[in-house]
Amino acid sequence: MATTARTWKYSSDHGSWTLSLEHGVWSFIGTDGITQLVDNSAFFNVKYYYSAALGRWFDLDAHPRSHQCSQWQDLATELLPYLDSILESGRWRARTIKEWSHHGATRKYGDVGNRCMMLIVDTALELNRRVGVPRCWEVEQRNMEHKADLLEAVMGLRELHPTTHWAPWGDMVDDICTDVHEAWSSPELVNVWDQTVLTQALFARFGLDNFCTWHDQAAKSKSRMAAHAALQLRLRMNLVKLICRFL
């Protein structure tokens, strides 16, 4: 019987590996040559993405800005949606947020300014949209000052309640504000005020374009795997029915 196997070969600076599909079963052949069945949940934690511009595969976790990219991902997909749900519920009022914001600033540069923090929020919202996370409508509709107040409030809550979950969130926001302030102060961006240009520059600088590429390709691969699994199940069910007809 003819083989139904298909293979996809990938390579990076760390070696090469192969993904194989045969009779609806996925397997992974690593750099050591050992074949292992694919655990879907584990497979999608392998963050290889294909760069069409360079014509090769890259490891997202090996990106020099991988830590910063992860922080942006957490801001866009976890913290902002969490803040959005709080705002939607009405638990936080503008006056309370403003009061907390007075206690919040970066530890390296102090207050980095409303425009810088608005740029951070809007860039995170753009990342949010690109990876298909539900929109943060309450955050989106706020003006520059109120968007900045949200980030300052998170850093303020870090100081007011250092033993709660606000401490790590505040540290993360602090890191991102510091990174963006330094990026905007760099010679190539210091005189740039166009928000679209700045957002594109931040996406490139912090590896967010690469993250979106990986996310899109992983989603397509996951859909492909699910389709193959469904087809395999359908074929098995039909085979059982066919066998039962002759019993």
CORHULIN-V788806 format. One record per pair of residues at least 6 apart in sequence whose ideal C-beta (glycine too) atoms are under 7 Angstrom apart, sorted by the first residue. I is the first residue (numbers start at 1). J is the second residue. D is the distance in Angstrom with one decimal. If there is no record, write none. Layout:
# CORHULIN-V788806
I_J_D + I_J_D
This chain:
# CORHULIN-V788806
4_22_6.2 + 4_23_5.8 + 5_20_6.0 + 5_21_6.8 + 5_22_3.9 + 6_21_4.9 + 7_18_5.4 + 7_19_6.9 + 7_20_4.8 + 8_18_6.9 + 8_19_4.6 + 9_16_6.5 + 9_18_5.2 + 10_16_6.6 + 10_17_5.6 + 10_48_5.7 + 10_57_4.5 + 11_56_6.9 + 11_57_6.1 + 12_48_6.8 + 12_57_5.8 + 12_58_6.2 + 12_59_5.0 + 14_59_6.6 + 15_31_3.6 + 16_31_6.5 + 17_28_6.8 + 17_29_6.3 + 17_30_5.2 + 17_31_6.0 + 18_29_4.2 + 19_26_6.8 + 19_28_6.1 + 20_27_4.8 + 20_29_6.6 + 21_228_6.4 + 24_228_5.5 + 24_229_6.5 + 24_231_6.8 + 24_232_3.0 + 25_37_6.9 + 26_38_3.9 + 26_225_6.4 + 27_35_5.2 + 27_36_6.4 + 27_37_5.5 + 27_38_6.0 + 28_36_5.2 + 28_38_5.2 + 28_43_7.0 + 29_35_5.1 + 40_225_6.2 + 44_218_5.4 + 44_222_6.2 + 47_59_6.5 + 47_60_3.6 + 47_61_5.2 + 47_214_5.3 + 48_57_5.1 + 48_58_6.8 + 48_59_5.7 + 49_57_6.9 + 49_58_6.0 + 49_60_5.8 + 49_210_6.2 + 49_213_4.7 + 49_214_3.7 + 49_217_5.5 + 50_57_5.3 + 50_217_6.3 + 51_58_6.0 + 60_66_6.6 + 60_210_5.9 + 60_211_6.5 + 60_214_4.9 + 63_69_6.5 + 63_207_4.7 + 63_210_6.2 + 65_206_5.1 + 65_207_4.3 + 66_207_6.7 + 68_179_6.0 + 68_206_4.8 + 69_206_5.6 + 69_207_4.1 + 69_208_6.3 + 69_211_5.2 + 71_172_5.3 + 71_175_6.0 + 71_176_5.7 + 72_124_6.5 + 72_127_6.2 + 72_176_6.8 + 72_206_5.8 + 72_208_5.9 + 73_211_6.4 + 74_172_6.3 + 75_124_4.7 + 75_172_6.8 + 75_176_6.2 + 76_124_4.2 + 76_127_4.1 + 76_128_4.4 + 76_133_6.8 + 77_128_6.6 + 77_131_6.8 + 77_133_5.0 + 79_169_5.9 + 80_124_5.7 + 80_125_6.9 + 80_128_6.5 + 80_136_5.0 + 80_139_5.7 + 81_133_6.6 + 81_134_6.8 + 81_136_5.8 + 83_139_6.3 + 83_150_5.9 + 84_136_3.9 + 84_138_4.8 + 84_139_5.0 + 86_92_5.3 + 87_138_4.0 + 87_139_6.9 + 88_138_5.1 + 94_146_7.0 + 97_149_5.1 + 97_150_6.6 + 97_153_4.8 + 98_149_5.8 + 100_153_3.9 + 100_156_4.0 + 100_157_5.8 + 100_160_6.9 + 101_149_4.5 + 101_152_3.6 + 101_153_4.7 + 101_156_5.6 + 102_156_6.7 + 103_156_3.5 + 103_159_5.0 + 103_160_5.8 + 104_152_3.8 + 104_153_6.0 + 104_154_6.7 + 104_155_3.3 + 104_156_3.3 + 104_159_7.0 + 105_111_4.9 + 105_152_6.9 + 105_155_6.3 + 106_112_5.9 + 106_174_5.0 + 106_177_5.0 + 106_178_5.2 + 107_174_6.1 + 108_178_5.2 + 109_178_6.3 + 109_181_5.5 + 112_177_5.1 + 112_181_4.3 + 114_144_5.3 + 114_145_5.5 + 114_148_4.0 + 115_144_6.6 + 116_177_6.9 + 116_180_5.9 + 116_181_5.6 + 116_184_6.2 + 117_147_6.6 + 117_148_3.8 + 117_151_4.7 + 117_177_6.4 + 118_144_4.3 + 118_147_4.7 + 118_148_5.7 + 119_180_6.5 + 119_195_6.7 + 119_198_5.8 + 120_151_6.6 + 120_176_5.9 + 120_177_6.4 + 120_180_5.4 + 121_139_6.7 + 121_147_4.3 + 121_150_6.9 + 121_151_6.7 + 122_195_6.6 + 122_199_6.7 + 123_199_5.0 + 123_202_5.1 + 125_136_6.3 + 125_139_6.8 + 125_140_6.0 + 126_199_5.8 + 127_208_5.7 + 128_136_6.4 + 130_212_4.8 + 131_212_6.4 + 131_215_5.0 + 139_147_7.0 + 139_150_6.9 + 151_173_5.2 + 151_177_6.6 + 154_166_6.6 + 154_169_5.4 + 154_170_5.4 + 154_173_4.9 + 155_170_4.6 + 155_173_5.5 + 155_174_5.8 + 157_166_3.8 + 157_170_6.4 + 158_166_5.3 + 158_167_5.1 + 158_170_2.5 + 158_171_6.7 + 180_202_6.7 + 183_189_6.1 + 183_202_6.6 + 183_205_5.7 + 184_190_6.8 + 189_198_6.9 + 189_201_5.9 + 192_198_5.8 + 202_208_7.0 + 203_209_4.8
